[in-house]
């Protein structure tokens, strides 16, 4: 496989509502809207998130984001009004769980030692 880029794809029922929520999660407005019903955030040259208006898949997706400082991100999520769960410690990681407006699962994780 000659993989050049990879995008996670999350289904939502109302693109405008979900794009605003993910904008608070990921940063500013989406970087691109390549077609009707789809917006994208680009992270570097090879990674991104696509938010697709697809009510049949809304609430059935999961996304894990690896971050450098889980406690900093937890505080930022609280300030943004996104209602993150508590920081959960595990053997190799610490995680924070939250749900988007459709109930899709979003997990932020920090590897120990990172």
C-alpha positions as CSV (number, residue, x, y, z in Angstrom):
1,X,0.0,0.0,0.0
2,X,1.3,3.4,-1.0
3,X,-0.6,5.4,1.6
4,X,-0.3,9.1,1.2
5,X,-2.9,10.6,3.6
6,X,-5.5,9.3,6.1
7,X,-8.7,11.0,7.3
8,X,-11.0,9.9,10.1
9,X,-14.6,10.2,9.0
10,X,-17.4,11.0,11.5
11,X,-21.1,10.9,10.6
12,X,-23.4,13.6,11.9
13,X,-27.1,14.5,11.6
14,X,-26.7,18.3,11.4
15,X,-23.4,19.5,9.8
16,X,-23.6,23.1,10.9
17,X,-24.2,22.1,14.6
18,X,-21.5,19.4,14.6
19,X,-19.0,21.6,12.7
20,X,-19.3,24.3,15.4
21,X,-18.8,21.6,18.1
22,X,-15.8,20.1,16.4
23,X,-14.4,23.6,15.8
24,X,-14.4,24.1,19.6
25,X,-12.7,20.7,19.9
26,X,-10.1,21.0,17.2
27,X,-9.5,24.7,16.8
28,X,-11.0,27.1,14.4
29,X,-13.4,26.6,11.5
30,X,-12.8,23.7,9.1
31,X,-10.0,23.9,6.6
32,X,-12.0,22.8,3.6
33,X,-15.5,21.9,2.4
34,X,-14.7,19.7,-0.6
35,X,-18.3,18.9,-1.4
36,X,-21.8,19.5,-0.1
37,X,-22.3,17.9,3.4
38,X,-18.6,17.5,4.1
39,X,-16.1,19.6,6.0
40,X,-12.5,18.8,6.8
41,X,-9.8,19.8,9.4
42,X,-6.3,19.2,8.2
43,X,-3.5,18.4,10.7
44,X,-0.2,18.5,8.9
45,X,0.1,17.2,5.4
46,X,-1.2,13.6,5.9
47,X,-3.8,13.5,8.7
48,X,-7.3,15.0,9.0
49,X,-10.8,14.7,10.2
50,X,-13.8,14.7,7.9
51,X,-17.3,15.5,9.3
52,X,-20.0,14.1,7.0
53,X,-23.7,14.9,7.2
54,X,-25.0,11.3,7.3
55,X,-27.9,10.8,9.7
56,X,-27.8,7.0,9.3
57,X,-24.2,6.9,10.7
58,X,-24.6,9.8,13.3
59,X,-23.9,8.6,16.8
60,X,-22.3,5.4,15.6
61,X,-18.7,6.6,15.2
62,X,-15.6,6.7,17.4
63,X,-12.6,8.9,17.2
64,X,-9.4,8.8,19.3
65,X,-7.1,11.8,19.3
66,X,-3.5,11.4,20.7
67,X,-2.4,14.5,22.5
68,X,0.8,15.7,24.2
69,X,-0.7,17.0,27.4
70,X,-4.0,15.4,28.5
71,X,-4.5,17.7,31.5
72,X,-4.0,20.8,29.5
73,X,-6.5,19.5,26.9
74,X,-9.0,18.6,29.6
75,X,-8.9,22.2,31.0
76,X,-9.3,23.6,27.5
77,X,-12.3,21.3,26.8
78,X,-13.9,22.5,30.0
79,X,-13.3,26.1,29.2
80,X,-14.8,25.5,25.7
81,X,-18.0,24.1,27.4
82,X,-17.6,20.6,25.9
83,X,-18.2,18.7,29.1
84,X,-15.3,16.2,29.1
85,X,-15.3,13.3,31.5
86,X,-12.6,13.1,34.2
87,X,-9.0,12.2,33.3
88,X,-8.8,8.4,33.5
89,X,-5.4,6.8,34.3
90,X,-4.5,3.5,32.8
91,X,-1.2,1.5,32.7
92,X,0.1,3.1,29.5
93,X,-2.1,6.1,28.9
94,X,-4.4,8.7,30.4
95,X,-7.6,9.4,28.6
96,X,-10.6,11.8,28.6
97,X,-13.9,10.8,27.0
98,X,-16.6,13.0,25.6
99,X,-19.5,12.8,23.1
100,X,-20.2,15.0,20.2
101,X,-23.8,16.4,19.7
102,X,-24.9,13.1,18.0
103,X,-23.4,10.9,20.6
104,X,-20.3,9.9,18.6
105,X,-17.5,8.9,21.0
106,X,-14.4,11.1,21.1
107,X,-11.5,10.0,23.3
108,X,-8.4,12.1,23.9
109,X,-5.4,10.1,25.0
110,X,-1.8,10.8,26.1
111,X,0.7,8.0,26.2
112,X,2.7,7.8,29.5
113,X,6.2,9.1,29.0
114,X,5.1,11.3,26.1
